[in-house]
Amino acid sequence: MKVLFLSENKNDWELLRIILANLFKEVELLCAINEDDAVDIVSSDGPFGIFIIDTEIKRTEPEKSSHILIELAGDRPFIFLGSDSVISDRISQELYQSNSYNEKLLKPLDRNDITEDIEVKMSSALEWAKEEEFETSLEEINPKDFVSMKLKSFYLYNTFPYDIHLEITSTQYIKILSANKNYTISTLSAYAKKNVKVLYIKKDDQIKYLEEESLKCLKALKKISIQSNDVFIVLLRSITICHQYMLALGVNPTILSLANAITDLSINVSDSFRDLKPLLKAYPFLYEGIASKSLLTLLIADKLCKKMGWDSITTKKKLAMSALLHDYSLPDESLSKINYISDPKLQNYDDAKIDIFYNHPIIISEIASQFTMFPDIDYIIAHHHELPQKKGFPAQPPQAKLTAICGVFNTAQYVAAELDGNKINSGLIQKILRSMNRDFNTGNFKEPYNFIKTMLSKK
């Protein structure tokens, strides 16, 4: 059983460690000197059964730190250490009463009766931990029983229907999100700061989740109004499920129905905005990543399609479906933001990921050919990183092979990659347009480039 002690007083660390070692053989005390240190320890060394907070800590607010630990680790008993007046002053009654096993432990730790006091207070909290059986959240498992899910996926929810785990070692996984229990974005952000990019779900649970969630998404896509404040979130959730489903189970009738529903609603949402600028103003850029890049590409391509005078719903659907699929298999969310094979940011990835990135237009185009109701989307996707004058990748075809629809789609995906996750302002827009001027202002790319320049520059 692990216990975390947050205190700036290292003498108290040693006193408490000695007392606990004598009283409770099963307890391991880990100590943090500040809030950031506590978050790091809880994120990597859990699970923890009890938190002990020194309320006289000066470099942080103990109330705030306590709430952060609850968000990160879930409900746990707290023992608040300090003088009675300081505890009352710095810990609210609401927090103190939030768990019936919370206790006060009065300073100093070297008083004569401290051992008896700690034994009583700790025994109560340990009883809670045994009742919760929280130690079972750390599992020794066969890694083949688990599959990864991108951390970004969970930003779109505040509860999840299945237990979610974090990999500690190659055979040890700890449950960090319990099925159907609320969590917050700050919980996920704490792991993101430690460079955690994937969480894990049991294989059987993943298949159930994808089947259940795809049906929920289909219903939501058909039911929601295009004027709803949640329409973008419904689309992003549905795109995320679509991508996860295809990665796990491939293309089948369920995924074809879901992809159709996503593209239909997205086109209707795009059409409900007079121009690109107000659409981007309404877009929730917080949810950056592959799903967001896909939706942004779709919306921008649809607006360009209208400017080009292409009224055919078949053409609009081809662009929309290409946008939905073109990056779905990338192994890292941030790769969706790279437009050139010469981009120095590629040096941050290992050779295997760089190879996947270089070849993903061809790989995904082969999958896209299974969407037989939309001929040519495999061609659009295969060329979505190509540029006139053979400056793109992976095939560098002659300029004549880059059709007008390629010019529209490649312009849209380039701009989407540059906008995704960023706060839109005139400086960013001018930077994007300058970066495109050399490579897009020619051939079948020139007209969509001029249109996007006009649309983005409008007040």
Secondary structure, 3 states (H helix, E strand, C coil): CEEEEECCCHHHHHHHHHHHHHHCCCCEEEEECCHHHHHHHHHHHCCEEEEEEECCCCCCCHHHHHHHHHHHHCCCCEEEEECHHHHHHHCCHHHHCCCCCCEEEECCCCCCCHHHHHHHHHHHHHHHHHHHCHHHHEEECCHHHEEEEEHHHHHHCCCCCCCEEEECCCCEEEEEECCCCCCCHHHHHHHHHCCCCEEEEEHHHHHHHHHHHHHHHHHHHHHCCCCCCCHHHHHHHHHHHHHHHHHHHCCCHHHHHHHHHHHHHHHHHHHCCCCHHHHHHHCCCCCCCHHHHHHHHHHHHHHHHHHCCCCCHHHHHHHHHHHHHCCCCCCCHHHHHCCCCCCHHHHHCCHHHHHHHHHHHHHHHHHHCCCCCCCCHHHHHHCCCCCHHHCCCCCCCCHHHCCHHHHHHHHHHHHHHHHCCCCCCHHHHHHHHHHHHHHHCCHHHHHHHHHHHHHHHCC
